[in-house]
Amino acid sequence: MAQELTGTLKNVKETGAITLGFRDSSIPFSYLDDNQKPVGYAMDICYKIVDAVKKELKLDKLEVKLNPVTSSTRIPLLANGTIDLECGSTTNNAERQKQISYTNTHFLTASRYVTKKASKINAIDDLKGKSVVSTAGTTNIKQLTEANAARGLNINIIPAKDHAEAFLMVETDRAVAFVMDDILLASLVAGSKAPDDYTISKDAFSKPEPYGIMLRKDDPAFKKVVDAATSALYTGGEAQKIYDKWFTQKIPPKGLNLNTPISAELKNEFAKPSDSPDPDSYK
């Protein structure tokens, strides 16, 4: 007899469906195209995982349900069983690992800020006494709050409901800067009305941090399938093609090109997939 199925695999087999959590504005990881369909780099990876689950369970067909999540709802909706995988731009850190699990890293980012060039903000210390926005429920707003306290910067920190609202605050001069993962800032700038008006800081609030697809904790059978699927994808070279499609070519709906070639660090990560990368290994 085959091993008794448990957890997510058992549920997927019984219902014939798997639910993916997606973000509506985390370009190019997970966002809505012109037809309101979730697309992106993380979505492509999740569909590869779905294929592996379907194969593992020997299913002829597997229905994919799509459920929107935000920075604040993604962990609760995963924990309570509403979604099975979270396909977005979620930082893998030790604190979150107490609540949920991750599969192998699919991206590395650092927490930086975007400002208008006209603001002449050249370093984190230049934000002293100014209004700075970040998205509620993210690691970035936490890092901003900690840096503010540690450096005595007296910044007025504004929490925004999502990345689009936060960027709009800089665009309309209600905030001088928006602190977020650098790649998400690059996508917002590329899609803005006047991309040349903005600059992304060299100064960072963090070391490079890994993104991973989230799954429920304490579900080793499901994690084994997911880890094997991502590991094969990353080491086999197909991930580089998926990466290039979203980061170095024109992407829907507006034909933006983020012009962000794969970094040496991420290439190393693909060569040796890991679900718990050591941030100290990135310089």
N, C-alpha and C positions, 0 to 999 in steps of 0.2 A: 504493500500500500504506500502511496505517496504520503509525504509528511503532511500532517493536518495543517491547513492554512490558518493563519491568525492575523489579527490587526487589519491594516489597510488592504493587504492582498485578499484576505477573506471577504471583506466588504465589497471590493471591486468585483471579485468573482461572482458574488451573490447578486449584486445590483446591475452588473454589466456596464458600469459607468465609473469614471474617475473625474474628479473636479479640480480644475486648475484655478488658482487665484491669480488675477492679473491687475496691473496698474493702468490707469487711464492716461497718465502723462509722463511716464518715466522713459522718455526717448533716449536711446534706441532699444532699450531692454524690453519694455512692455508698455504698449500704448495703443490708442485706438486710431485706426486709419479712417479714410473718408467714409467707409461703409460701417463705421462703429464696430469694426472687428478688431479684437486684440492681436497685435503683431509685435515682432521684435526679436532681438537676439536671445533673450531669456525664454521667450515663447518657443522659438525654434528648438532650443535645448530641451524644454519640457516635452515637446512633441516626440523627440527622440526617446525620452524616458518612457513616455506612454507606449511607444512601439515595443520597448523592451518588456514592459509589464504585460502587454497583450500576448507577447511571445511566451513569456514565463508561465502565464496562466492558460496558454493554449486556447485562446479565445478567437473565434472567427471575426467577431467585431467587438469594439470597445467604444462606447459612447463617451465623448469628452464634453463635460459640462464646464462652463466658464463663469466665474464668480468675481466681481470686482472687489478689490481690497485697497485700503489706504495704509499709510505709515502706521496709523494708530490701530487699525483693525486687523492687520495681517496676522499677527501672532495669536490673538484670541480666536479668530476664525479657523486657524489651523488647529489649535488646541482643542476646540469644541467639535471638530469633525466636519465643519461646513466645507472646507477645502482640503485636498490631499497633498497638493504641492503648491508652493508659492513661487510664481515665476516673475521675478522682478529685479530690483536693484537693492537687495537687502544685505547689509554688512554682517559678516560672520564674526561675532565676538563672543568672548567667554561668558559675559553676562546673559546674552540671549540663549547660549547653549544650555543654560540651566532649565530653560522652558521648552526648547525645541531642538531639532537636529538639522544639520546641513549636509548636503552632498558636496562633491569636490568643487573647488573654487573655479568660477568662470570669468572673473574679472578682478582687477585690482584698481583701487581709486584712493585719492587722498582728499581730505576735507579742506576746501579753499573757499575764497569768496569772489564774487563778481561785483564790479563797480563800474560806473561810467568813467571813461578816461578823464572827462572834464572835472571829476571830483578830486583828482590828484591824490588818491589814496595809494600809497606805495608799500605799506607794511601794516601788519595787524595793529601795531601801536597807533597808527594814524586814525583808527576807528574810535579813539578815545572820545567819550561824551556824545557820540553820534547814535542815530537810530539804525539798528541792523536787524534784518529779518532772517529767520530760518524756519523750516517746516516742523510743525508740532509732531512729536512722537518719533523723531529721528535721532541718531547718534550725534548728528551735526549740531543740533540746538544744545545738546548736553555739553559738547566740547566747547561751544561758544560761551556757554554759561560758566564753565570751569575756567576758561582762559580769562574771561571778564573778571572773575573773582581773584584769580591768582595774580593778574597783572594790575589790578585796581583801575580798570579802564573806564568804569562808570558808563558802559554802553547801555542804551535803551534797547533791550531785546524784544523783538516783536515776533510772536508765533503765528505762522500762516497755516491755513488748512491744507494747502498742497503747494507743489513747486511752482505751478503756474501763477497762483496768487502772490507768492513770495517774489517772483521775478517782476511781476507787474508793479509791485511796490517800489522796486529800484527804477523801473522804467518811468514811473510817474513821480519819482523823487520823494516818495513818502519814507523811503529808507535809503541810506547811502550805499549799503552793501547787502548781499544775500549769501549766507554761508551754507554750502552744500557740497556734495561729492563733485569733484572737478568735471567728470565726464557729463554729469547731468547739467552742470552750468554751461558746458560747451554746446550741448544740444539746444538749450534755451536761447543762447546767444545766436547760434546759427539760424534759429527760427524766428528771431525778433525782427522788428521793422527796420532797425538800423544796426546790423551786427558790428559795424566798425566803431560804434560809439562805446563799446564795452571792452573791459579787460579782466582777465581772470588772474588772481594773485599767484605770485611765485611762493609767497608765504603760505604755509599750510598749518592747519590746526591738528593734524594727525600724521602719523607715518602712513605709507600705503596700506590700505585695508582691503581684505578679500570680500567679494560678493559670493554668495552661494544660494542655490535653490533650497528653500526650507521644506522640511517634512516633519511629521510628528516624532516626538521623542519616544524611546522605549518600544520601537517597532523594528527590531533587527532584521526580520525577514524582508520587509519592504525596503529598508535601507540598503541591504545587500544588493538587491536588484537595481536600485537607483544608482548606487555607487559604481556598480559594474558597467552600467549603461553610460554614465558620464565619463568614467575612466577610459572606456573604449573609444568614445567620441573624441576626447582630448588628445590621447596618445596616437590616434589613428590618422590625424591630419585633417579630418573633416571639420573639426572645430575652427581651424584657421580659416577655412572657406566661409563658414557661417560668420565668423568674426569680420572678415573682410567685407562681406555683403552688407553688414550693418554699420561698420565704422569707417570704411574707405570708399564707399560707393554711394550713389544717390539713393535715398530711402523715401518711401511714401510717408505722408500724402503729398508733401511739397517739393520732393526732389532735393532735399537738403543733403549735403555731404559733410559729415563731421570731421573728415580728414584726420583721423586718429589711428595711425598704424599701430599694430600690436607691439606692446613693450617687451623688452628683454625679460623683465620679471614675469610677465604673464606667459611668455613662451616657456620659461623654466617651470612654471606652475602646471602647464599642459603636459610637459615632458614627465613630470612626477606628480600626478594628481594627488591632492590631499584635501580632506574635509576640515582640517584644523591647522591651517598654515601658521607659521611662526612669524609675526610681524617684524621681529628683530632681524629676520633674514633679508628684508628689503631695505636697501639703503636709498 
